[in-house]
């Protein structure tokens, strides 16, 4: 058995105990300041990436008392990230990005009135190509009620698809994976049929992928989140990582890489969201560290420098 294969399902509490026992606090923590959206919160951000020739951060922008958000784009100016007013505004939540055959693929979560539950919302993951962002025309819409759908181009040029079904197949949310030959092969049937990574989450907990990194050896470094409810109905979200072999389907244990207590105190959107850190993106550095960009308590965004969680697998 490879030394990095999973040793079985572990709960949030067990993973958190392991994280705390390591005793390694982040090297650096910075609250990210956004300019141009005063009076609104910016959270669940991406790591910086190139869009339209500029290095930008995409963030979820919304009022404190609303779930109706927009994705806006910001560029670094001195010590702040300043709103790019000429960039498109997308009526989406939780932005993410990847590159396939050199082309930027951007996505987020679209909400819509639930088809069978009056007053409730449904959601789906939507994908845009860079050239289509300005027209706000997605090239693909994922299944209804599925967040955390992610794409990654593998070493051989094929495309890995990470899914997160909920309900009869995935319970509160489990991760699946399937390979396709090219972007045109992406379909709802392919996504629905993707096998689950068995033995990752307890049935009463949930999680998903946020960003996929192709490691030097072809393994996939997955940045994601694991979450649970406590006995009072409060949510607890933790950024986690694991490594996945797209050829064999084997994967490593999950590792929590940060928790809310690592960050400065600040506001929360609601009392049940105080203990929430939502993985946005990871920038790996050559010195063995990495910058994690994360949403905090559904109200703020921070950057934290941590040990590179993938370097040991390369």
BAMAR-847934 format. One line per 5 residues: number of its first residue (from 1); their letters; for each residue x, y, z of C-alpha. Coordinates in pm, 1 decimal. Layout:
N
NUM) a) X:Y:Z | ...
END
This chain:
314
1) xxxxx) 0.0:0.0:0.0 | 131.8:344.1:-92.8 | 218.1:547.2:214.9 | -25.1:820.6:118.6 | -340.9:613.2:70.9
6) xxxxx) -635.7:686.7:297.9 | -649.3:501.2:627.6 | -1026.1:541.9:652.0 | -1293.2:796.5:730.1 | -1217.2:1048.1:1005.2
11) xxxxx) -1451.0:1303.9:1156.6 | -1401.9:1681.1:1161.4 | -1325.1:1657.3:1532.2 | -1057.3:1390.3:1480.7 | -894.5:1582.7:1196.9
16) xxxxx) -901.2:1901.4:1403.9 | -733.8:1723.2:1695.5 | -453.9:1610.3:1463.7 | -414.4:1964.9:1329.3 | -394.9:2115.7:1677.5
21) xxxxx) -155.6:1845.3:1799.4 | 93.2:1945.6:1528.5 | 110.6:2282.8:1701.5 | 212.4:2468.5:1384.8 | 50.4:2808.2:1365.2
26) xxxxx) 42.8:3000.6:1035.3 | 353.0:3203.1:951.8 | 153.9:3512.2:857.4 | -211.0:3624.6:851.2 | -350.6:3926.4:667.0
31) xxxxx) -706.0:4055.8:638.0 | -764.3:4151.7:275.4 | -901.5:4502.9:232.4 | -1129.8:4569.1:-65.1 | -1206.3:4914.4:-202.2
36) xxxxx) -1502.6:5017.4:-416.7 | -1774.2:4807.1:-251.7 | -1814.7:4999.7:72.1 | -2101.7:4880.7:289.2 | -2088.9:4527.5:146.0
41) xxxxx) -1898.1:4218.0:252.6 | -1641.6:4044.0:31.3 | -1568.7:3682.7:115.7 | -1517.1:3335.5:-37.5 | -1251.9:3477.5:-266.5
46) xxxxx) -1023.1:3316.1:-521.0 | -648.6:3330.5:-501.3 | -507.4:3591.9:-741.8 | -509.1:3489.7:-1110.3 | -459.3:3647.6:-1451.6
51) xxxxx) -770.8:3779.7:-1623.8 | -765.0:4024.7:-1912.2 | -391.7:4078.2:-1861.9 | -433.9:4183.5:-1496.4 | -367.9:3992.6:-1175.8
56) xxxxx) -707.2:3991.7:-1005.7 | -898.7:3842.8:-714.5 | -1260.8:3744.7:-767.2 | -1479.5:3770.4:-460.3 | -1834.4:3707.9:-345.6
61) xxxxx) -1987.1:4049.1:-271.8 | -2315.2:4085.4:-84.7 | -2501.9:4266.9:187.0 | -2474.0:4122.0:537.5 | -2845.9:4035.1:549.0
66) xxxxx) -2870.6:3875.6:202.8 | -2770.8:3558.0:16.0 | -2809.4:3732.5:-319.8 | -2451.8:3801.1:-417.1 | -2243.9:3921.0:-707.5
71) xxxxx) -1898.4:3814.6:-814.2 | -1679.5:4121.3:-861.8 | -1315.3:4148.8:-965.9 | -1044.0:4342.7:-781.3 | -686.4:4443.1:-867.8
76) xxxxx) -401.5:4513.4:-623.6 | -321.5:4878.7:-569.1 | -70.7:4943.9:-288.6 | -212.5:4760.5:15.0 | -569.8:4726.6:-105.9
81) xxxxx) -759.2:4534.2:-369.5 | -954.6:4788.2:-573.5 | -1276.2:4714.7:-763.9 | -1236.9:4686.3:-1142.0 | -1549.7:4867.2:-1250.2
86) xxxxx) -1509.5:4782.1:-1619.7 | -1496.4:4407.0:-1554.1 | -1816.5:4200.7:-1575.7 | -2043.9:4162.1:-1272.8 | -2182.6:3810.1:-1236.2
91) xxxxx) -2489.5:3721.5:-1029.0 | -2312.1:3424.1:-870.8 | -2163.1:3299.2:-544.0 | -1826.0:3144.8:-456.2 | -1599.3:3205.1:-758.8
96) xxxxx) -1326.6:2968.2:-881.3 | -1102.8:2926.3:-1185.9 | -881.0:2682.2:-1371.6 | -703.3:2661.4:-1706.7 | -771.4:2402.4:-1974.4
101) xxxxx) -553.4:2398.2:-2287.2 | -427.4:2741.4:-2184.3 | -776.4:2891.4:-2169.8 | -915.4:3039.6:-1851.6 | -1226.2:2860.7:-1723.6
106) xxxxx) -1415.0:3057.3:-1459.9 | -1710.9:2952.3:-1253.6 | -1940.7:3013.1:-962.1 | -2267.1:2906.5:-802.9 | -2594.3:3032.8:-948.6
111) xxxxx) -2903.7:3043.0:-728.0 | -3261.9:3026.2:-853.8 | -3613.0:2974.0:-711.6 | -3654.3:2612.4:-604.1 | -3880.8:2434.7:-856.1
116) xxxxx) -4083.3:2244.1:-593.8 | -4031.9:2428.3:-263.3 | -4195.7:2773.6:-262.7 | -3980.5:3038.1:-99.0 | -3669.5:2819.5:-113.8
121) xxxxx) -3365.4:2849.3:-340.4 | -3195.7:2597.2:-566.3 | -2838.8:2620.6:-691.1 | -2609.5:2495.7:-966.1 | -2245.2:2539.4:-1069.8
126) xxxxx) -2191.0:2732.5:-1393.8 | -1877.9:2761.7:-1610.6 | -1759.2:3038.0:-1841.5 | -1472.8:3066.6:-2085.6 | -1279.2:3392.3:-2052.9
131) xxxxx) -1404.6:3528.8:-2385.8 | -1766.2:3471.4:-2275.1 | -1741.1:3646.6:-1939.7 | -1817.7:3987.0:-2083.8 | -2145.0:3852.1:-2234.5
136) xxxxx) -2219.9:3655.2:-1915.3 | -2297.7:3342.9:-2117.2 | -2192.9:3019.0:-1945.0 | -2081.5:2734.7:-2171.6 | -2197.7:2471.4:-1921.8
141) xxxxx) -2443.0:2445.0:-1633.1 | -2396.8:2167.9:-1379.8 | -2678.5:1965.3:-1226.8 | -2934.2:2142.7:-1012.0 | -2844.5:2134.0:-642.2
146) xxxxx) -2473.9:2060.2:-694.5 | -2204.8:2297.6:-571.7 | -1827.2:2238.6:-573.8 | -1810.3:2100.2:-926.9 | -1449.4:2140.4:-1043.8
151) xxxxx) -1246.0:2072.2:-1357.9 | -872.4:2012.8:-1396.6 | -656.4:1927.6:-1697.7 | -439.8:1624.2:-1628.0 | -82.9:1559.7:-1743.6
156) xxxxx) -201.4:1356.1:-2044.4 | -437.6:1632.2:-2160.9 | -757.2:1463.8:-2043.7 | -983.2:1640.4:-1796.2 | -1062.7:1537.6:-1442.1
161) xxxxx) -1408.3:1624.5:-1311.7 | -1464.0:1644.0:-936.6 | -1830.2:1632.0:-838.1 | -2027.6:1674.4:-515.1 | -2370.2:1512.5:-525.2
166) xxxxx) -2615.0:1554.2:-240.1 | -2921.7:1351.3:-152.0 | -2969.4:982.7:-225.3 | -2616.5:942.8:-367.0 | -2408.5:1188.1:-167.1
171) xxxxx) -2605.3:1253.3:152.0 | -2508.8:1598.5:279.7 | -2232.2:1618.1:19.0 | -1953.0:1378.4:-83.9 | -1681.4:1404.8:-350.0
176) xxxxx) -1689.3:1209.0:-675.8 | -1446.1:1188.4:-967.7 | -1456.6:1097.6:-1335.8 | -1224.0:1154.2:-1634.1 | -1330.5:1282.0:-1974.6
181) xxxxx) -1129.0:1317.8:-2293.6 | -1211.7:1679.0:-2372.5 | -1424.9:1968.0:-2252.6 | -1694.5:1889.0:-2508.7 | -1748.7:1552.4:-2337.2
186) xxxxx) -1873.6:1722.0:-2019.9 | -2240.6:1641.5:-1963.0 | -2495.5:1604.8:-1686.8 | -2494.9:1226.5:-1735.8 | -2116.1:1211.5:-1692.0
191) xxxxx) -2141.0:1412.4:-1370.6 | -2429.9:1210.8:-1229.1 | -2249.1:882.4:-1298.1 | -1914.6:985.5:-1142.5 | -1819.4:732.7:-870.9
196) xxxxx) -1781.5:864.9:-516.4 | -1450.6:858.9:-329.8 | -1570.6:612.8:-68.8 | -1456.9:648.6:290.9 | -1390.7:1022.5:307.7
201) xxxxx) -1681.7:1170.0:505.6 | -1910.3:1057.1:782.9 | -2272.6:1057.4:667.6 | -2359.0:1340.0:908.0 | -2072.2:1557.2:777.3
206) xxxxx) -1996.2:1691.4:431.3 | -1730.4:1848.6:213.6 | -1621.7:1937.1:-136.3 | -1337.2:2045.7:-364.1 | -1248.6:2411.0:-408.1
211) xxxxx) -931.5:2407.3:-619.8 | -721.8:2134.6:-784.3 | -342.4:2149.9:-826.0 | -159.1:1921.9:-1069.5 | 159.9:1811.9:-892.2
216) xxxxx) 489.4:1748.7:-1070.9 | 433.2:1372.5:-1066.4 | 80.2:1390.0:-1206.9 | -95.6:1341.4:-874.8 | -368.6:1592.9:-792.5
221) xxxxx) -343.3:1811.1:-485.1 | -698.3:1889.8:-377.5 | -781.8:2198.4:-172.8 | -1127.3:2157.9:-24.3 | -1338.6:2191.3:286.9
226) xxxxx) -1491.4:1960.1:544.3 | -1787.6:2069.8:754.8 | -2033.0:1963.3:1021.9 | -2318.5:2085.3:1238.8 | -2284.2:2087.3:1616.2
231) xxxxx) -2560.9:2005.1:1863.5 | -2682.3:2368.0:1852.7 | -2711.8:2377.1:1473.5 | -2399.7:2590.4:1427.7 | -2184.8:2521.9:1121.7
236) xxxxx) -1814.1:2441.2:1144.7 | -1611.0:2464.1:821.5 | -1240.5:2379.0:789.8 | -1005.2:2408.4:491.7 | -855.9:2070.4:413.3
241) xxxxx) -630.2:1905.9:157.7 | -574.4:1557.4:23.9 | -388.0:1403.1:-270.2 | -564.8:1201.4:-540.4 | -422.5:968.3:-807.6
246) xxxxx) -640.1:1009.2:-1119.0 | -502.8:686.6:-1268.4 | -582.1:453.9:-978.1 | -850.3:643.1:-786.2 | -645.2:616.2:-465.6
251) xxxxx) -638.7:912.7:-230.7 | -464.6:1020.3:87.6 | -614.3:1107.3:422.5 | -761.9:1452.6:451.0 | -561.3:1707.2:648.2
256) xxxxx) -704.3:2023.6:802.5 | -467.7:2312.3:720.5 | -621.4:2601.0:920.0 | -907.6:2686.1:1155.6 | -1101.6:2999.3:1250.7
261) xxxxx) -892.4:3052.5:1564.7 | -585.9:3109.9:1341.4 | -738.4:3432.8:1213.0 | -811.5:3765.2:1387.0 | -1151.2:3813.9:1545.3
266) xxxxx) -1410.9:3970.7:1319.8 | -1777.9:3982.2:1227.0 | -1989.7:3687.9:1113.8 | -2283.1:3691.6:874.5 | -2495.7:3500.7:1126.9
271) xxxxx) -2432.6:3353.7:1473.8 | -2423.7:2999.2:1329.6 | -2141.5:3095.3:1088.8 | -1880.2:3217.5:1338.7 | -1659.6:2907.6:1301.1
276) xxxxx) -1636.3:2904.7:921.4 | -1320.6:2910.6:707.8 | -1401.1:2848.7:340.3 | -1110.0:2756.7:112.8 | -1078.5:2988.0:-184.9
281) xxxxx) -743.1:2920.5:-345.2 | -382.6:2828.0:-277.6 | -66.2:2984.6:-418.8 | 234.8:2754.7:-375.2 | 584.0:2902.7:-336.2
286) xxxxx) 930.1:2761.8:-406.4 | 1038.1:2799.3:-41.5 | 801.6:2531.4:90.5 | 524.2:2767.8:196.0 | 185.3:2842.3:42.0
291) xxxxx) -66.0:3125.4:70.2 | -422.1:3018.4:144.1 | -692.6:3266.1:43.2 | -1011.9:3206.9:238.2 | -1351.4:3342.0:331.1
296) xxxxx) -1398.7:3392.3:705.6 | -1737.0:3360.8:882.5 | -1917.5:3450.6:556.5 | -1820.3:3814.0:615.9 | -1447.0:3871.5:549.3
301) xxxxx) -1151.9:3745.7:345.0 | -799.9:3669.4:463.6 | -468.2:3545.3:331.0 | -265.2:3312.1:550.9 | 82.7:3169.7:487.2
306) xxxxx) 119.1:2803.2:583.1 | 351.3:2509.9:506.6 | 289.2:2384.6:151.6 | 46.2:2093.2:207.9 | 140.3:1915.0:-116.7
311) xxxx) 519.5:1930.9:-126.6 | 563.2:1601.0:60.5 | 372.3:1416.3:-215.3 | 580.9:1537.2:-510.0
END
